Amino acid sequence: MQEKKRYVLVRFRCETALSREDASKAVSQAVLEGIGALGAAKAKAYLKEYDEDDGSGVVKCQTEMLQEVRASLALKNSYLGKPLAIRTEKTSGAIGKVWKKKPA
């Protein structure tokens, strides 16, 4: 049976711009701290897309753990000793509805 997934558009608010690697680590850390190791394994949440210019990205996770993932992201308030806020803006079952690719 295919697992259902959701895509969550997020915005990172930080004093300095985050690299893709730092944003990905912040998401993983937030989920692990928020719902623990077992919850993080069930959620399978990770940063799928990221735009360093405006600090937005897309987090992919399992539908059954969506609320827990959103809460975990909202509760994250620092990364590497610096203030950080992760705001969820939109959720969809299709990545194209939350993430518009920018022309190269």
Backbone as CSV, one residue per row, in Angstrom:
resi,resn,N_x,N_y,N_z,CA_x,CA_y,CA_z,C_x,C_y,C_z
1,MET,0.833,-1.186,0.000,0.000,0.000,0.000,0.879,1.252,0.000
2,GLN,0.538,2.202,-0.834,1.318,3.426,-0.946,1.054,4.347,0.238
3,GLU,2.132,4.892,0.789,1.992,5.818,1.906,1.603,7.196,1.384
4,LYS,0.700,7.863,2.098,0.265,9.191,1.686,1.198,10.235,2.290
5,LYS,1.485,11.261,1.498,2.396,12.285,1.950,1.778,13.661,1.791
6,ARG,2.346,14.610,2.492,1.915,15.994,2.407,3.149,16.870,2.265
7,TYR,2.958,17.974,1.556,4.012,18.954,1.371,3.612,20.214,2.122
8,VAL,4.517,20.733,2.940,4.236,21.901,3.763,5.187,23.034,3.360
9,LEU,4.612,24.160,2.929,5.419,25.335,2.609,5.802,26.007,3.920
10,VAL,7.098,26.229,4.123,7.586,26.847,5.356,8.449,28.055,5.026
11,ARG,8.508,28.984,5.979,9.414,30.136,5.879,10.298,30.140,7.114
12,PHE,11.574,30.308,6.870,12.557,30.378,7.951,12.841,31.846,8.238
13,ARG,12.699,32.242,9.492,13.008,33.599,9.908,14.213,33.506,10.844
14,CYS,15.323,34.114,10.400,16.565,34.032,11.156,17.344,35.324,10.964
15,GLU,18.255,35.615,11.894,19.063,36.833,11.795,19.918,36.829,10.536
16,THR,20.470,35.682,10.209,21.291,35.548,9.006,20.650,34.504,8.098
17,ALA,20.918,34.602,6.813,20.345,33.644,5.857,20.880,32.241,6.149
18,LEU,19.998,31.263,6.059,20.393,29.870,6.281,20.771,29.221,4.954
19,SER,21.801,28.406,4.987,22.135,27.603,3.807,21.138,26.455,3.732
20,ARG,21.107,25.781,2.603,20.206,24.631,2.457,20.534,23.565,3.500
21,GLU,21.795,23.333,3.728,22.222,22.321,4.700,21.758,22.680,6.112
22,ASP,21.920,23.945,6.501,21.475,24.373,7.824,19.964,24.303,7.964
23,ALA,19.236,24.683,6.924,17.775,24.615,6.959,17.315,23.169,7.102
24,SER,17.960,22.265,6.379,17.618,20.847,6.459,17.885,20.293,7.855
25,LYS,19.023,20.665,8.419,19.351,20.209,9.778,18.379,20.778,10.805
26,ALA,17.972,22.039,10.619,17.027,22.661,11.546,15.682,21.946,11.512
27,VAL,15.223,21.556,10.326,13.964,20.811,10.201,14.088,19.455,10.898
28,SER,15.148,18.736,10.619,15.347,17.420,11.234,15.423,17.530,12.750
29,GLN,16.164,18.526,13.227,16.311,18.738,14.662,14.971,19.094,15.306
30,ALA,14.191,19.942,14.646,12.888,20.358,15.182,11.951,19.158,15.324
31,VAL,11.909,18.318,14.298,11.021,17.151,14.332,11.481,16.167,15.401
32,LEU,12.776,15.935,15.484,13.309,15.001,16.478,13.038,15.491,17.896
33,GLU,13.254,16.780,18.142,12.996,17.348,19.465,11.507,17.372,19.784
34,GLY,10.690,17.635,18.775,9.255,17.796,19.001,8.501,16.500,19.214
35,ILE,8.807,15.461,18.418,8.025,14.225,18.517,8.862,12.992,18.801
36,GLY,10.147,13.186,19.050,11.003,12.078,19.442,11.445,11.218,18.265
37,ALA,12.296,10.265,18.563,12.886,9.411,17.527,11.840,8.542,16.827
38,LEU,10.948,7.936,17.587,9.925,7.083,16.991,8.966,7.897,16.123
39,GLY,8.543,9.054,16.619,7.663,9.931,15.846,8.338,10.443,14.584
40,ALA,9.613,10.791,14.691,10.358,11.278,13.529,10.482,10.180,12.475
41,ALA,10.671,8.946,12.919,10.759,7.829,11.972,9.418,7.613,11.268
42,LYS,8.325,7.744,11.993,6.993,7.598,11.393,6.674,8.744,10.443
43,ALA,7.102,9.948,10.804,6.773,11.142,10.015,7.553,11.192,8.704
44,LYS,8.763,10.687,8.697,9.635,10.728,7.503,9.712,12.136,6.932
45,ALA,9.846,13.125,7.817,9.874,14.525,7.394,11.278,14.941,6.977
46,TYR,11.355,15.650,5.859,12.631,16.208,5.420,12.382,17.407,4.518
47,LEU,13.411,18.239,4.386,13.331,19.419,3.543,13.555,19.000,2.100
48,LYS,12.529,19.127,1.280,12.606,18.685,-0.115,13.099,19.794,-1.044
49,GLU,12.634,21.012,-0.835,13.021,22.157,-1.656,13.399,23.306,-0.727
50,TYR,14.306,24.170,-1.200,14.692,25.326,-0.387,15.200,26.450,-1.281
51,ASP,14.791,27.664,-0.980,15.245,28.855,-1.690,15.956,29.760,-0.687
52,GLU,17.264,29.884,-0.830,18.056,30.681,0.111,17.736,32.170,0.008
53,ASP,17.287,32.628,-1.153,17.016,34.053,-1.352,15.920,34.583,-0.433
54,ASP,14.811,33.848,-0.325,13.718,34.333,0.518,13.467,33.469,1.752
55,GLY,14.287,32.454,1.973,14.166,31.647,3.182,12.934,30.768,3.216
56,SER,12.439,30.371,2.047,11.263,29.498,2.016,11.677,28.103,1.566
57,GLY,10.859,27.131,1.936,11.150,25.762,1.548,9.919,24.885,1.648
58,VAL,10.083,23.639,1.248,8.995,22.667,1.314,9.468,21.473,2.134
59,VAL,8.682,21.123,3.137,8.947,19.953,3.962,7.968,18.868,3.552
60,LYS,8.485,17.692,3.277,7.640,16.545,2.916,7.502,15.656,4.146
61,CYS,6.278,15.181,4.415,6.062,14.295,5.554,4.867,13.372,5.281
62,GLN,4.665,12.402,6.144,3.544,11.479,6.038,2.266,12.166,6.537
63,THR,1.159,11.905,5.861,-0.120,12.533,6.192,-0.532,12.295,7.638
64,GLU,-0.357,11.076,8.119,-0.812,10.749,9.483,-0.043,11.508,10.566
65,MET,1.116,12.056,10.236,1.927,12.782,11.212,1.993,14.286,10.916
66,LEU,1.143,14.765,10.024,1.193,16.163,9.588,1.066,17.140,10.757
67,GLN,0.084,16.982,11.599,-0.132,17.918,12.701,1.048,17.942,13.665
68,GLU,1.619,16.774,13.944,2.768,16.695,14.839,3.989,17.395,14.235
69,VAL,4.188,17.208,12.928,5.313,17.853,12.246,5.139,19.367,12.254
70,ARG,3.947,19.842,11.931,3.694,21.290,11.934,3.919,21.883,13.331
71,ALA,3.466,21.191,14.347,3.664,21.676,15.720,5.151,21.698,16.077
72,SER,5.872,20.668,15.687,7.308,20.602,15.979,8.062,21.750,15.314
73,LEU,7.708,22.041,14.072,8.360,23.135,13.358,8.048,24.477,14.021
74,ALA,6.815,24.656,14.434,6.399,25.912,15.067,7.092,26.129,16.414
75,LEU,7.415,25.045,17.106,8.030,25.161,18.425,9.538,25.395,18.383
76,LYS,10.139,25.216,17.239,11.586,25.428,17.108,11.878,26.911,17.242
77,ASN,12.727,27.298,18.210,12.979,28.724,18.420,14.448,29.126,18.336
78,SER,15.351,28.154,18.119,16.753,28.517,17.932,17.482,27.408,17.187
79,TYR,18.547,27.816,16.518,19.406,26.861,15.812,20.830,27.392,15.882
80,LEU,21.747,26.569,16.325,23.151,26.944,16.509,23.289,28.187,17.388
81,GLY,22.451,28.282,18.411,22.519,29.379,19.355,21.935,30.694,18.867
82,LYS,21.335,30.704,17.682,20.738,31.921,17.141,19.223,31.764,17.088
83,PRO,18.488,32.858,17.299,17.022,32.781,17.215,16.570,32.336,15.827
84,LEU,15.567,31.473,15.804,15.027,30.962,14.544,13.542,30.717,14.709
85,ALA,12.784,31.062,13.697,11.356,30.751,13.674,11.061,30.053,12.354
86,ILE,10.300,28.960,12.429,9.870,28.251,11.223,8.351,28.359,11.174
87,ARG,7.853,29.035,10.169,6.412,29.248,10.034,5.860,28.400,8.897
88,THR,4.788,27.675,9.172,4.133,26.904,8.114,3.079,27.795,7.468
89,GLU,3.054,27.810,6.136,2.146,28.703,5.431,1.058,27.985,4.654
90,LYS,1.379,26.846,4.068,0.425,26.171,3.203,0.729,24.678,3.202
91,THR,-0.302,23.854,3.039,-0.138,22.409,2.995,-0.925,21.851,1.828
92,SER,-0.337,20.852,1.142,-1.016,20.230,0.015,-0.492,18.820,-0.196
93,GLY,-1.252,18.044,-0.953,-0.831,16.702,-1.318,0.000,16.687,-2.587
94,ALA,0.110,17.843,-3.254,0.890,17.956,-4.489,1.905,19.082,-4.326
95,ILE,3.150,18.802,-4.622,4.206,19.795,-4.423,4.004,21.024,-5.304
96,GLY,3.444,20.848,-6.486,3.224,21.964,-7.398,2.264,23.009,-6.877
97,LYS,1.426,22.641,-5.936,0.461,23.596,-5.385,1.072,24.474,-4.295
98,VAL,2.190,24.044,-3.715,2.828,24.855,-2.680,4.152,25.459,-3.134
99,TRP,4.763,24.886,-4.151,6.090,25.348,-4.570,6.090,25.652,-6.057
100,LYS,6.342,26.891,-6.375,6.446,27.319,-7.778,7.918,27.446,-8.117
101,LYS,8.360,26.705,-9.137,9.756,26.788,-9.535,10.022,28.144,-10.163
102,LYS,11.174,28.702,-9.812,11.549,30.000,-10.355,12.316,29.792,-11.658
103,PRO,12.102,30.658,-12.634,12.825,30.508,-13.896,14.323,30.694,-13.688
104,ALA,15.120,29.916,-14.400,16.582,29.968,-14.236,17.176,31.178,-14.895
